[in-house]
Amino acid sequence: MAKENKKNATRTSIDELNESLSSFEQRVEQNKKKVVWYIGGLIAIIAIGLGYYYGIYRSGIDGASEMIGKADISLAQGNDSLALTQYQAVAAEYSNSVANRANLNAAILLYQEGKYQEALNSLNEYSLDDELIGAAAESLKGDCLVNLKKYDEAIASYDNAISVSADNALYTPLFMMKKATVLSAQKKYADAAAIYQKIKESYPKYLMAYRVNIDKYIDRANFLANQK
């Protein structure tokens, strides 16, 4: 059931990104969580996958590695509730790199359960130790803050994600799109338009690969900015 819900959220978000100009503001306000879920979920999956590799195959054989290995197995088997409990146990008992990843994976699962404050608390215990995963963690922190209606803090987290991602051609524009979405929801349309324009100029391959009509976003943001 959880997998089916995630697929529906992804499909809905993609459809939303292609709707008309006139309904944009209403869609952002009503479906902000779905937009965040799609992009945040994509990054979260990558974080889990890379974390599984580093945790199982590259970590030393010690108590923390054994415990997190069991949590990874539970997660792979679809037992998210048990996996969450196991990740939290690792994070509580240890203070090494394995526990660091446990905090991140626990945050991902808490976010998927809609426990945004708890997820944020777990993310605040996570230390950036990898460029890609660190950027994903910062982005997920922003997603939590959006759902907690702390929009300015969310934008700051997306800025951190953009910075940490070091101009990654795939992920940096995703984080920029998320930031622009929140700015638009705050009616800061000119700022959003500037971000969309930068994406157009700096990441044409991303736009082509994902068939993003960035001109639509630019025109829409500029139009709304002129209506204020």
C-alpha positions in Angstrom: 0.0 0.0 0.0 2.8 2.4 0.9 4.5 1.8 -2.5 1.2 2.4 -4.3 0.7 5.7 -2.4 4.3 6.9 -3.3 3.6 6.1 -7.0 0.4 8.1 -6.9 2.1 11.0 -5.3 4.8 11.0 -8.0 2.3 10.8 -10.8 0.2 13.6 -9.3 3.2 15.9 -8.9 4.3 15.4 -12.5 0.8 16.1 -13.7 0.7 19.3 -11.5 3.9 20.5 -13.0 2.2 20.5 -16.4 -1.0 22.3 -15.6 -2.0 25.7 -16.9 -0.9 29.1 -15.8 -4.2 30.2 -14.4 -4.4 27.5 -11.8 -0.8 27.7 -10.6 -1.2 29.7 -7.4 -4.1 27.5 -6.2 -2.1 24.3 -7.0 0.9 25.4 -5.0 -1.1 26.3 -2.0 -3.3 23.1 -2.0 -0.7 20.6 -3.2 2.6 21.9 -1.7 3.2 18.7 0.2 2.7 16.5 -2.9 5.3 18.5 -4.8 7.7 18.2 -2.0 7.0 14.5 -1.5 7.9 13.7 -5.2 11.3 15.5 -5.2 12.1 14.7 -1.6 11.2 11.1 -2.1 13.4 10.8 -5.2 16.4 12.1 -3.2 15.5 9.9 -0.2 15.6 6.8 -2.3 19.1 7.6 -3.5 20.2 8.3 0.0 18.9 4.9 1.1 20.5 3.1 -1.8 24.0 4.6 -1.3 23.7 4.3 2.4 23.0 0.6 2.1 26.1 0.1 0.0 28.4 2.0 2.3 26.8 0.6 5.5 26.9 -3.1 4.6 29.8 -3.5 2.3 32.3 -0.8 3.4 31.8 -0.4 7.1 33.8 -2.3 9.6 32.3 -5.4 11.2 31.3 -4.0 14.6 28.2 -3.8 16.7 26.8 -0.7 14.9 27.3 -2.3 11.5 25.6 -5.5 12.5 22.6 -3.6 13.9 22.3 -1.3 10.9 22.6 -4.3 8.6 19.5 -5.8 10.2 17.7 -2.5 9.8 18.6 -2.4 6.1 17.3 -5.9 5.7 14.1 -5.0 7.4 13.8 -2.0 5.1 14.5 -4.1 2.0 11.8 -6.5 3.0 9.3 -3.7 3.3 9.0 -3.7 7.1 9.4 0.1 7.5 8.2 0.2 11.0 10.7 -2.3 12.3 13.5 -0.7 10.2 12.7 2.7 11.8 12.9 1.2 15.3 16.2 -0.4 14.4 17.7 2.7 12.9 16.7 4.7 15.9 18.3 2.1 18.2 21.6 2.4 16.3 21.5 6.2 16.4 20.8 6.2 20.1 23.5 3.7 21.1 26.4 4.8 18.9 28.1 8.0 17.7 30.1 6.8 14.7 29.6 7.1 10.9 27.2 4.2 11.0 25.0 5.9 13.6 25.2 9.0 11.4 23.6 7.2 8.5 21.0 5.6 10.9 19.9 9.1 11.8 19.4 9.9 8.1 17.5 6.7 7.3 15.3 7.2 10.4 14.5 10.7 9.2 13.5 9.5 5.8 11.1 6.9 7.2 9.7 9.4 9.7 9.1 11.9 6.9 7.3 9.3 4.8 5.0 8.7 7.9 4.2 12.4 8.0 6.1 12.9 11.3 7.9 16.0 10.1 9.1 17.4 13.4 10.5 14.0 14.4 12.2 13.7 11.0 13.7 17.1 11.4 15.0 16.3 14.9 16.7 13.2 13.4 18.1 15.2 10.6 19.5 17.7 13.0 21.6 14.9 14.5 23.0 14.0 11.0 26.4 15.3 10.1 27.2 15.9 6.4 29.8 13.4 5.4 29.2 13.0 1.7 28.5 15.5 -1.0 25.5 13.9 -2.6 23.9 12.3 0.4 24.6 15.5 2.4 22.8 17.6 -0.1 19.9 15.1 -0.1 19.7 15.4 3.7 19.6 19.2 3.5 16.9 19.0 0.9 14.9 16.6 3.1 15.3 19.0 6.0 13.8 21.7 3.8 10.8 19.4 2.9 10.2 18.9 6.6 10.2 22.6 7.3 7.8 23.3 4.4 5.3 20.8 5.9 5.8 22.5 9.2 5.0 25.8 7.5 8.4 27.3 8.3 9.0 28.6 4.9 12.0 30.9 5.4 13.9 28.1 7.2 13.0 25.8 4.4 14.5 28.1 1.8 17.6 28.3 3.9 17.9 24.5 3.9 17.4 24.4 0.1 20.1 27.0 -0.2 22.4 24.7 1.8 21.4 21.7 -0.4 22.3 23.8 -3.5 25.6 24.7 -2.0 26.5 21.2 -0.9 25.5 19.6 -4.2 28.4 21.5 -5.8 26.6 22.3 -9.1 25.6 18.7 -9.7 23.8 18.7 -13.0 21.0 16.4 -11.8 20.3 17.4 -8.3 21.2 21.1 -8.0 18.4 22.2 -10.4 16.0 20.0 -8.5 16.8 21.8 -5.3 16.5 25.1 -7.1 13.0 24.2 -8.4 12.0 23.4 -4.8 13.2 26.7 -3.6 11.4 28.5 -6.3 8.2 26.6 -5.5 8.3 27.9 -1.9 9.1 31.4 -3.0 6.1 31.3 -5.3 3.9 30.1 -2.5 5.2 33.1 -0.5 4.2 35.3 -3.5 7.9 36.3 -4.0 7.4 35.8 -7.7 10.3 37.9 -9.0 12.7 35.9 -6.9 11.2 32.7 -8.2 11.5 33.9 -11.8 15.2 34.7 -11.3 15.8 31.1 -10.1 13.9 29.7 -13.1 15.9 31.8 -15.4 19.2 30.6 -13.8 18.1 27.0 -14.3 17.3 27.7 -17.9 20.8 29.2 -18.5 22.8 26.8 -16.4 21.1 23.4 -16.7 19.7 22.9 -20.2 20.5 19.2 -20.2 18.4 18.7 -17.1 15.5 20.5 -18.6 15.8 18.4 -21.8 16.1 15.1 -20.0 13.1 15.7 -17.8 11.1 17.7 -20.4 10.6 20.7 -18.1 9.1 23.6 -19.9 11.1 26.2 -17.9 9.8 29.1 -20.1 6.3 28.4 -18.7 7.6 28.8 -15.2 9.5 31.9 -16.0 6.5 33.5 -17.8 4.1 32.5 -15.1 6.3 33.9 -12.3 6.9 37.2 -14.2 3.2 37.5 -14.9 2.3 37.1 -11.3 5.1 39.4 -10.2 3.6 42.1 -12.4 0.1 41.6 -10.9 1.3 42.6 -7.4 
